[in-house]
Amino acid sequence: MLNTTGGPERLPVFLRHVMREHSMSATTVYLVRHATPDWSRKDIRYDIPPGPPLVGRGRGEARLSATFLQSQDVQAIYASPMDRAAQTAAIIGEMLGLAVRPARPLTEWTREERAGQVRGRMLDFWQTRVEGGDEATIALVSHGGPIGIVIEHFAPSLDLNPYLARFDRNCIPPAGIWRASRAAPGEPWRWALVFTPVLPLSRNGHQR
């Protein structure tokens, strides 16, 4: 029996090579929806920059998302330029020790866009930064509509209706996280909602 104890430096050369190749080809993407913004803002459009900023609750949610991602070996963070997404990403980036890279294709679905246009920009970004990037594990901070478009494209048989019913017509709650992972290029992506933030209760029994 092959002894693999003692760390990777104790493994035979051929097995170390196989493990290294596997780690380089496996890819994980965390799709993060922005945390809760100021829904009451009616003086600015929700769907174009800057959009409403985060409220206190949203900042707490973003910290919970960051805590989850701290154990996921994230190597890069890309974010929509909308204030609520950029602020969510900034909190996550600070806690993970990573700089946030602005990415316009991850922005909100505007009222002028058709679904095909949103799909096109999201998949162009996916091809460039996920398929063609150097990082094995990345986080994309975006919005519910664009995230749903991506999931529907790669996993058309996945029924999102239970999520839409649960999260107010979104497939993901504020600061929630879907994970897409695959073992190697050409393999199908596996999808799972892996995180939903639950804030602790305050003294009056309400979530903070």
PEHULIN-V760308 format. One record per backbone hydrogen bond with DSSP energy under -0.5 kcal/mol. NH is the residue of the N-H (numbers start at 1). CO is the residue of the C=O. If there is no record, write none. Layout:
# PEHULIN-V760308
nh={NH	NH}
co={CO	CO}
This chain:
# PEHULIN-V760308
nh={4	10	11	16	17	18	19	20	21	22	23	24	25	26	27	28	29	30	31	31	32	32	33	34	35	38	39	41	42	55	59	60	61	62	63	64	65	66	67	68	69	70	71	72	74	75	76	77	78	79	80	83	84	85	86	87	88	89	90	91	92	93	94	95	96	97	98	101	102	103	106	107	110	113	117	118	119	120	121	122	123	124	125	126	127	128	129	130	130	131	132	138	139	140	141	141	142	142	147	148	149	150	151	152	153	154	155	158	159	160	163	164	165	166	167	167	168	169	170	175	175	176	177	178	179	180	181	182	187	190	192	194	194	195	202	205	208}
co={2	7	8	12	13	14	15	16	17	18	19	20	21	22	182	136	180	138	29	178	30	140	176	142	84	53	37	38	40	36	55	56	57	58	59	60	61	62	63	64	65	66	68	69	69	137	137	99	139	101	141	50	52	82	82	83	84	85	86	87	88	89	90	91	92	93	93	77	100	79	103	104	108	110	114	114	115	116	117	118	119	120	121	122	123	124	125	125	126	126	127	28	76	30	78	139	32	140	143	144	145	146	147	148	149	150	151	155	157	158	160	160	161	162	163	170	165	164	167	33	34	173	195	31	192	29	190	27	184	181	179	177	192	177	206	202	200}
